[in-house]
Amino acid sequence: MPEPGAADEHGAVPHDELVAQVWRELTSFVTDSRDAWRRTVVAETGLPFSRIRVLKRLRNGPLTITEIAHAATIDAPAASVAVSDLESAGYVVREPSSSDRRRKEVRITDAGREVLQTVWDVDDPAPDVLTTASTAELELLHKMFTRSSGREA
């Protein structure tokens, strides 16, 4: 079996392997480029970033604990602990579901929205590789990512 990212006899990396390689590089790049921003967000809000992730998932409407866990890629017990912490701070409330009174949904409060505004107000400058990219390169990236997310520009 060839080594990941290894070229074939014609010098080309197979498409599927190239996709996987680019995805690994892209996710590492984004994660590594945002460390300073994340530290600033934690300092400005006083919340662990895991709690910020939960608040961000609630900005578009209430979710159950299970839905929060799925959206934030954490397990249900961790989601429940996060919600309890946020609820104690007044950033979320648990309410009976409007469609099934046996279920509880978690809704962000105005105070929680203020925390998210603080997050969005933290400067998050683009890394040098983007600021030094040509307009054509940036337009290509923009087109690729808006197409893949269904948000055609």
N, CA and C atoms as a LAMMPS dump frame, in Angstrom:
ITEM: TIMESTEP
0
ITEM: NUMBER OF ATOMS
459
ITEM: BOX BOUNDS ff ff ff
-5.0000000000000000e+02 5.0000000000000000e+02
-5.0000000000000000e+02 5.0000000000000000e+02
-5.0000000000000000e+02 5.0000000000000000e+02
ITEM: ATOMS id mol type element x y z
1 1 1 N 0.854 -1.178 0
2 1 2 C 0 0 0
3 1 3 C 0.895 1.234 0
4 2 1 N 0.597 2.224 -0.873
5 2 2 C 1.441 3.406 -0.933
6 2 3 C 1.29 4.282 0.304
7 3 1 N 2.353 5.014 0.581
8 3 2 C 2.357 5.955 1.697
9 3 3 C 1.358 7.077 1.418
10 4 1 N 0.647 7.584 2.46
11 4 2 C -0.32 8.663 2.238
12 4 3 C 0.33 9.849 1.537
13 5 1 N -0.337 10.329 0.503
14 5 2 C 0.163 11.479 -0.253
15 5 3 C 1.22 11.117 -1.276
16 6 1 N 1.517 9.803 -1.397
17 6 2 C 2.549 9.377 -2.332
18 6 3 C 2.028 9.454 -3.759
19 7 1 N 2.901 9.892 -4.642
20 7 2 C 2.549 10.014 -6.053
21 7 3 C 2.587 8.644 -6.721
22 8 1 N 1.806 8.508 -7.795
23 8 2 C 1.843 7.278 -8.571
24 8 3 C 3.034 7.333 -9.53
25 9 1 N 3.117 6.349 -10.435
26 9 2 C 4.265 6.276 -11.347
27 9 3 C 4.347 7.469 -12.298
28 10 1 N 3.265 8.248 -12.422
29 10 2 C 3.25 9.43 -13.291
30 10 3 C 3.478 10.725 -12.507
31 11 1 N 3.727 10.582 -11.21
32 11 2 C 3.98 11.759 -10.39
33 11 3 C 2.726 12.414 -9.835
34 12 1 N 1.567 11.787 -10.036
35 12 2 C 0.305 12.367 -9.561
36 12 3 C -0.161 11.649 -8.296
37 13 1 N -0.685 12.418 -7.378
38 13 2 C -1.28 11.842 -6.175
39 13 3 C -2.727 11.495 -6.527
40 14 1 N -3.179 10.286 -6.213
41 14 2 C -4.573 9.92 -6.524
42 14 3 C -5.553 10.931 -5.901
43 15 1 N -6.622 11.212 -6.616
44 15 2 C -7.582 12.242 -6.215
45 15 3 C -8.081 12.054 -4.789
46 16 1 N -8.528 10.853 -4.438
47 16 2 C -9.065 10.62 -3.098
48 16 3 C -8.02 10.876 -2.018
49 17 1 N -6.786 10.482 -2.293
50 17 2 C -5.713 10.708 -1.325
51 17 3 C -5.39 12.202 -1.23
52 18 1 N -5.434 12.9 -2.348
53 18 2 C -5.187 14.343 -2.344
54 18 3 C -6.282 15.078 -1.57
55 19 1 N -7.519 14.657 -1.747
56 19 2 C -8.632 15.245 -0.995
57 19 3 C -8.382 15.08 0.503
58 20 1 N -8.028 13.875 0.927
59 20 2 C -7.779 13.607 2.344
60 20 3 C -6.599 14.436 2.862
61 21 1 N -5.553 14.537 2.061
62 21 2 C -4.367 15.305 2.455
63 21 3 C -4.695 16.79 2.596
64 22 1 N -5.397 17.354 1.628
65 22 2 C -5.76 18.773 1.678
66 22 3 C -6.681 19.033 2.872
67 23 1 N -7.611 18.126 3.13
68 23 2 C -8.522 18.309 4.263
69 23 3 C -7.736 18.329 5.581
70 24 1 N -6.793 17.384 5.756
71 24 2 C -5.968 17.368 6.975
72 24 3 C -5.191 18.672 7.113
73 25 1 N -4.603 19.135 6.017
74 25 2 C -3.826 20.378 6.053
75 25 3 C -4.71 21.574 6.374
76 26 1 N -5.886 21.636 5.78
77 26 2 C -6.805 22.756 5.992
78 26 3 C -7.302 22.804 7.433
79 27 1 N -7.718 21.67 7.97
80 27 2 C -8.219 21.673 9.347
81 27 3 C -7.1 22.007 10.334
82 28 1 N -5.903 21.503 10.109
83 28 2 C -4.768 21.847 10.97
84 28 3 C -4.446 23.328 10.863
85 29 1 N -4.472 23.854 9.657
86 29 2 C -4.176 25.264 9.428
87 29 3 C -5.152 26.162 10.181
88 30 1 N -6.435 25.888 10.05
89 30 2 C -7.444 26.716 10.713
90 30 3 C -7.316 26.591 12.225
91 31 1 N -7.207 25.377 12.724
92 31 2 C -7.099 25.161 14.168
93 31 3 C -5.862 25.86 14.725
94 32 1 N -4.725 25.676 14.095
95 32 2 C -3.476 26.258 14.579
96 32 3 C -3.457 27.776 14.451
97 33 1 N -4.138 28.313 13.451
98 33 2 C -4.136 29.759 13.215
99 33 3 C -5.017 30.52 14.193
100 34 1 N -5.878 29.835 14.897
101 34 2 C -6.842 30.531 15.756
102 34 3 C -6.532 30.404 17.246
103 35 1 N -5.382 29.885 17.607
104 35 2 C -5.036 29.726 19.023
105 35 3 C -5.083 31.049 19.776
106 36 1 N -4.484 32.09 19.234
107 36 2 C -4.455 33.394 19.917
108 36 3 C -5.876 33.942 20.066
109 37 1 N -6.674 33.792 19.021
110 37 2 C -8.06 34.256 19.077
111 37 3 C -8.83 33.518 20.165
112 38 1 N -8.674 32.214 20.214
113 38 2 C -9.377 31.419 21.231
114 38 3 C -8.973 31.844 22.636
115 39 1 N -7.677 32.058 22.865
116 39 2 C -7.214 32.497 24.187
117 39 3 C -7.836 33.846 24.549
118 40 1 N -7.919 34.744 23.575
119 40 2 C -8.514 36.058 23.828
120 40 3 C -9.999 35.932 24.137
121 41 1 N -10.698 35.085 23.401
122 41 2 C -12.131 34.865 23.642
123 41 3 C -12.351 34.34 25.057
124 42 1 N -11.549 33.391 25.485
125 42 2 C -11.67 32.838 26.834
126 42 3 C -11.408 33.933 27.871
127 43 1 N -10.385 34.747 27.638
128 43 2 C -10.063 35.827 28.582
129 43 3 C -11.181 36.876 28.625
130 44 1 N -11.739 37.227 27.475
131 44 2 C -12.778 38.267 27.399
132 44 3 C -14.114 37.817 27.999
133 45 1 N -14.446 36.539 27.821
134 45 2 C -15.751 36.046 28.29
135 45 3 C -15.692 35.4 29.666
136 46 1 N -14.512 34.924 30.05
137 46 2 C -14.395 34.203 31.309
138 46 3 C -14.949 32.791 31.239
139 47 1 N -15.245 32.332 30.033
140 47 2 C -15.806 30.99 29.847
141 47 3 C -14.815 30.089 29.127
142 48 1 N -14.797 28.802 29.478
143 48 2 C -14.008 27.863 28.68
144 48 3 C -14.552 27.842 27.248
145 49 1 N -13.678 27.595 26.289
146 49 2 C -14.125 27.626 24.895
147 49 3 C -15.202 26.58 24.618
148 50 1 N -15.195 25.487 25.372
149 50 2 C -16.24 24.466 25.184
150 50 3 C -17.628 25.044 25.447
151 51 1 N -17.728 25.982 26.373
152 51 2 C -19.021 26.617 26.66
153 51 3 C -19.413 27.576 25.542
154 52 1 N -18.432 28.251 24.986
155 52 2 C -18.681 29.147 23.846
156 52 3 C -19.226 28.331 22.674
157 53 1 N -18.643 27.163 22.441
158 53 2 C -19.104 26.299 21.343
159 53 3 C -20.575 25.937 21.525
160 54 1 N -20.983 25.652 22.752
161 54 2 C -22.389 25.316 23.011
162 54 3 C -23.272 26.534 22.757
163 55 1 N -22.87 27.699 23.259
164 55 2 C -23.665 28.911 23.023
165 55 3 C -23.822 29.177 21.53
166 56 1 N -22.748 28.997 20.77
167 56 2 C -22.822 29.247 19.324
168 56 3 C -23.839 28.326 18.653
169 57 1 N -23.963 27.097 19.14
170 57 2 C -24.915 26.157 18.543
171 57 3 C -26.358 26.567 18.83
172 58 1 N -26.569 27.352 19.876
173 58 2 C -27.929 27.743 20.271
174 58 3 C -28.385 29.059 19.655
175 59 1 N -27.532 29.725 18.921
176 59 2 C -27.885 31.057 18.416
177 59 3 C -29.039 31.044 17.417
178 60 1 N -29.285 29.911 16.779
179 60 2 C -30.355 29.849 15.776
180 60 3 C -31.64 29.23 16.299
181 61 1 N -31.68 28.931 17.577
182 61 2 C -32.899 28.373 18.143
183 61 3 C -32.608 27.312 19.172
184 62 1 N -33.643 26.947 19.938
185 62 2 C -33.461 25.974 21.017
186 62 3 C -33.113 24.587 20.484
187 63 1 N -32.364 23.849 21.316
188 63 2 C -31.982 22.472 21.002
189 63 3 C -32.11 21.629 22.261
190 64 1 N -32.3 20.333 22.081
191 64 2 C -32.26 19.41 23.21
192 64 3 C -30.792 19.14 23.558
193 65 1 N -30.562 18.537 24.699
194 65 2 C -29.191 18.168 25.097
195 65 3 C -28.572 17.246 24.048
196 66 1 N -29.345 16.295 23.572
197 66 2 C -28.84 15.363 22.549
198 66 3 C -28.445 16.121 21.275
199 67 1 N -29.259 17.07 20.862
200 67 2 C -28.952 17.859 19.662
201 67 3 C -27.719 18.73 19.874
202 68 1 N -27.59 19.291 21.072
203 68 2 C -26.4 20.09 21.39
204 68 3 C -25.158 19.209 21.325
205 69 1 N -25.232 18.04 21.938
206 69 2 C -24.092 17.12 21.932
207 69 3 C -23.678 16.787 20.508
208 70 1 N -24.648 16.482 19.678
209 70 2 C -24.35 16.146 18.283
210 70 3 C -23.733 17.348 17.559
211 71 1 N -24.335 18.52 17.715
212 71 2 C -23.865 19.714 17.011
213 71 3 C -22.482 20.153 17.476
214 72 1 N -22.196 19.989 18.76
215 72 2 C -20.914 20.43 19.31
216 72 3 C -19.876 19.303 19.338
217 73 1 N -20.24 18.155 18.806
218 73 2 C -19.385 16.957 18.775
219 73 3 C -18.804 16.623 20.149
220 74 1 N -19.71 16.554 21.119
221 74 2 C -19.36 16.107 22.466
222 74 3 C -20.39 15.066 22.876
223 75 1 N -20.108 14.337 23.953
224 75 2 C -21.108 13.348 24.376
225 75 3 C -22.197 14.033 25.2
226 76 1 N -23.315 13.342 25.36
227 76 2 C -24.473 13.92 26.048
228 76 3 C -24.17 14.316 27.491
229 77 1 N -23.421 13.508 28.262
230 77 2 C -23.106 13.957 29.618
231 77 3 C -22.294 15.266 29.642
232 78 1 N -21.35 15.406 28.73
233 78 2 C -20.568 16.651 28.657
234 78 3 C -21.459 17.822 28.256
235 79 1 N -22.384 17.577 27.348
236 79 2 C -23.327 18.63 26.941
237 79 3 C -24.198 19.034 28.12
238 80 1 N -24.625 18.073 28.904
239 80 2 C -25.47 18.364 30.062
240 80 3 C -24.718 19.202 31.096
241 81 1 N -23.457 18.869 31.342
242 81 2 C -22.629 19.639 32.275
243 81 3 C -22.431 21.06 31.748
244 82 1 N -22.15 21.19 30.448
245 82 2 C -21.952 22.508 29.843
246 82 3 C -23.212 23.35 29.976
247 83 1 N -24.356 22.75 29.697
248 83 2 C -25.627 23.475 29.803
249 83 3 C -25.886 23.876 31.25
250 84 1 N -25.604 22.998 32.196
251 84 2 C -25.794 23.345 33.614
252 84 3 C -24.929 24.541 33.999
253 85 1 N -23.672 24.544 33.542
254 85 2 C -22.78 25.684 33.817
255 85 3 C -23.332 26.968 33.208
256 86 1 N -23.764 26.886 31.961
257 86 2 C -24.293 28.064 31.271
258 86 3 C -25.603 28.533 31.897
259 87 1 N -26.399 27.578 32.35
260 87 2 C -27.67 27.913 32.997
261 87 3 C -27.409 28.633 34.33
262 88 1 N -26.439 28.151 35.09
263 88 2 C -26.089 28.787 36.37
264 88 3 C -25.62 30.222 36.173
265 89 1 N -24.968 30.47 35.047
266 89 2 C -24.466 31.808 34.744
267 89 3 C -25.543 32.699 34.127
268 90 1 N -26.708 32.131 33.806
269 90 2 C -27.794 32.909 33.22
270 90 3 C -27.705 33.065 31.705
271 91 1 N -26.883 32.24 31.061
272 91 2 C -26.692 32.354 29.61
273 91 3 C -27.65 31.489 28.799
274 92 1 N -28.242 30.487 29.441
275 92 2 C -29.236 29.635 28.788
276 92 3 C -30.33 29.293 29.796
277 93 1 N -31.468 28.849 29.28
278 93 2 C -32.544 28.324 30.128
279 93 3 C -33.029 27.019 29.509
280 94 1 N -33.503 26.132 30.381
281 94 2 C -34.139 24.891 29.924
282 94 3 C -35.635 25.104 30.024
283 95 1 N -36.334 24.742 28.956
284 95 2 C -37.789 24.913 28.912
285 95 3 C -38.424 23.673 28.306
286 96 1 N -39.675 23.41 28.666
287 96 2 C -40.372 22.296 28.007
288 96 3 C -40.474 22.573 26.499
289 97 1 N -40.332 21.532 25.726
290 97 2 C -40.44 21.643 24.272
291 97 3 C -41.857 22.032 23.886
292 98 1 N -41.999 22.882 22.911
293 98 2 C -43.333 23.276 22.455
294 98 3 C -44.027 22.124 21.722
295 99 1 N -43.253 21.18 21.17
296 99 2 C -43.861 20.07 20.431
297 99 3 C -44.044 18.809 21.28
298 100 1 N -43.28 18.703 22.376
299 100 2 C -43.374 17.518 23.235
300 100 3 C -43.025 17.947 24.657
301 101 1 N -44.025 18.167 25.472
302 101 2 C -43.838 18.703 26.819
303 101 3 C -42.971 17.809 27.713
304 102 1 N -42.754 16.557 27.317
305 102 2 C -41.906 15.657 28.105
306 102 3 C -40.423 15.958 27.895
307 103 1 N -40.113 16.642 26.801
308 103 2 C -38.72 16.956 26.466
309 103 3 C -38.374 18.372 26.901
310 104 1 N -37.12 18.567 27.262
311 104 2 C -36.628 19.9 27.595
312 104 3 C -35.753 20.392 26.444
313 105 1 N -35.909 21.656 26.139
314 105 2 C -35.053 22.303 25.151
315 105 3 C -34.253 23.387 25.856
316 106 1 N -33.091 23.659 25.327
317 106 2 C -32.213 24.683 25.881
318 106 3 C -32.259 25.875 24.937
319 107 1 N -32.501 27.053 25.529
320 107 2 C -32.594 28.283 24.74
321 107 3 C -31.573 29.282 25.269
322 108 1 N -30.926 29.99 24.381
323 108 2 C -29.982 31.034 24.771
324 108 3 C -30.759 32.248 25.28
325 109 1 N -30.215 32.911 26.281
326 109 2 C -30.848 34.107 26.842
327 109 3 C -30.201 35.356 26.24
328 110 1 N -30.752 36.505 26.557
329 110 2 C -30.141 37.755 26.1
330 110 3 C -28.713 37.885 26.627
331 111 1 N -28.492 37.455 27.868
332 111 2 C -27.134 37.497 28.431
333 111 3 C -26.196 36.582 27.635
334 112 1 N -26.697 35.432 27.199
335 112 2 C -25.903 34.527 26.363
336 112 3 C -25.589 35.15 25.018
337 113 1 N -26.558 35.869 24.455
338 113 2 C -26.318 36.563 23.182
339 113 3 C -25.275 37.664 23.352
340 114 1 N -25.262 38.299 24.51
341 114 2 C -24.24 39.314 24.782
342 114 3 C -22.851 38.675 24.816
343 115 1 N -22.753 37.481 25.396
344 115 2 C -21.476 36.766 25.401
345 115 3 C -21.042 36.481 23.965
346 116 1 N -21.972 36.016 23.133
347 116 2 C -21.628 35.744 21.738
348 116 3 C -21.201 37.022 21.021
349 117 1 N -21.83 38.143 21.338
350 117 2 C -21.408 39.411 20.724
351 117 3 C -19.979 39.741 21.126
352 118 1 N -19.639 39.474 22.368
353 118 2 C -18.264 39.676 22.825
354 118 3 C -17.31 38.806 22.014
355 119 1 N -17.703 37.564 21.785
356 119 2 C -16.881 36.644 20.977
357 119 3 C -16.678 37.219 19.585
358 120 1 N -17.761 37.682 18.944
359 120 2 C -17.662 38.192 17.583
360 120 3 C -16.897 39.51 17.515
361 121 1 N -16.846 40.23 18.627
362 121 2 C -16.11 41.493 18.66
363 121 3 C -14.607 41.3 18.819
364 122 1 N -14.166 40.105 19.194
365 122 2 C -12.733 39.844 19.34
366 122 3 C -12.114 39.784 17.943
367 123 1 N -11.084 40.588 17.755
368 123 2 C -10.394 40.64 16.465
369 123 3 C -9.85 39.256 16.107
370 124 1 N -10.071 38.849 14.89
371 124 2 C -9.623 37.541 14.399
372 124 3 C -8.98 37.742 13.03
373 125 1 N -7.776 38.344 13.018
374 125 2 C -7.156 38.657 11.734
375 125 3 C -6.797 37.4 10.939
376 126 1 N -6.906 37.539 9.644
377 126 2 C -6.559 36.431 8.757
378 126 3 C -5.056 36.18 8.817
379 127 1 N -4.638 34.928 8.711
380 127 2 C -3.208 34.621 8.708
381 127 3 C -2.522 35.16 7.446
382 128 1 N -1.212 35.302 7.52
383 128 2 C -0.426 35.867 6.42
384 128 3 C -0.66 35.171 5.08
385 129 1 N -0.841 33.859 5.109
386 129 2 C -1.011 33.141 3.845
387 129 3 C -2.257 33.647 3.099
388 130 1 N -3.245 34.153 3.819
389 130 2 C -4.425 34.713 3.153
390 130 3 C -4.233 36.178 2.798
391 131 1 N -3.618 36.938 3.691
392 131 2 C -3.45 38.367 3.398
393 131 3 C -2.478 38.604 2.252
394 132 1 N -1.59 37.645 2.002
395 132 2 C -0.637 37.788 0.902
396 132 3 C -1.081 37.048 -0.367
397 133 1 N -2.226 36.388 -0.312
398 133 2 C -2.745 35.673 -1.487
399 133 3 C -3.239 36.676 -2.526
400 134 1 N -3.2 36.256 -3.763
401 134 2 C -3.698 37.118 -4.84
402 134 3 C -5.223 37.152 -4.807
403 135 1 N -5.784 38.142 -5.45
404 135 2 C -7.238 38.246 -5.549
405 135 3 C -7.812 37.001 -6.22
406 136 1 N -7.146 36.524 -7.258
407 136 2 C -7.619 35.327 -7.967
408 136 3 C -7.632 34.114 -7.038
409 137 1 N -6.593 33.953 -6.216
410 137 2 C -6.544 32.827 -5.281
411 137 3 C -7.67 32.929 -4.25
412 138 1 N -7.873 34.148 -3.738
413 138 2 C -8.935 34.347 -2.753
414 138 3 C -10.314 34.114 -3.359
415 139 1 N -10.518 34.575 -4.584
416 139 2 C -11.807 34.353 -5.253
417 139 3 C -12.062 32.869 -5.471
418 140 1 N -11.012 32.118 -5.814
419 140 2 C -11.16 30.678 -6.002
420 140 3 C -11.551 30 -4.686
421 141 1 N -10.858 30.339 -3.603
422 141 2 C -11.207 29.772 -2.298
423 141 3 C -12.631 30.143 -1.913
424 142 1 N -12.977 31.411 -2.089
425 142 2 C -14.328 31.867 -1.754
426 142 3 C -15.373 31.085 -2.547
427 143 1 N -15.138 30.922 -3.819
428 143 2 C -16.085 30.189 -4.671
429 143 3 C -16.2 28.726 -4.227
430 144 1 N -15.061 28.109 -3.913
431 144 2 C -15.085 26.71 -3.478
432 144 3 C -15.882 26.545 -2.192
433 145 1 N -15.639 27.415 -1.213
434 145 2 C -16.267 27.23 0.085
435 145 3 C -17.718 27.674 0.107
436 146 1 N -18.092 28.641 -0.678
437 146 2 C -19.513 29.015 -0.721
438 146 3 C -20.3 27.972 -1.512
439 147 1 N -19.687 27.38 -2.496
440 147 2 C -20.352 26.302 -3.255
441 147 3 C -20.556 25.089 -2.382
442 148 1 N -19.532 24.717 -1.609
443 148 2 C -19.631 23.503 -0.81
444 148 3 C -20.604 23.654 0.351
445 149 1 N -20.818 24.874 0.813
446 149 2 C -21.724 25.063 1.941
447 149 3 C -23.139 25.416 1.486
448 150 1 N -23.334 25.506 0.19
449 150 2 C -24.658 25.845 -0.325
450 150 3 C -24.977 27.321 -0.227
451 151 1 N -23.949 28.144 0.024
452 151 2 C -24.171 29.594 0.149
453 151 3 C -23.568 30.307 -1.059
454 152 1 N -23.99 29.941 -2.221
455 152 2 C -23.451 30.609 -3.413
456 152 3 C -23.425 32.099 -3.24
457 153 1 N -22.319 32.685 -3.604
458 153 2 C -22.156 34.13 -3.437
459 153 3 C -22.848 34.905 -4.541
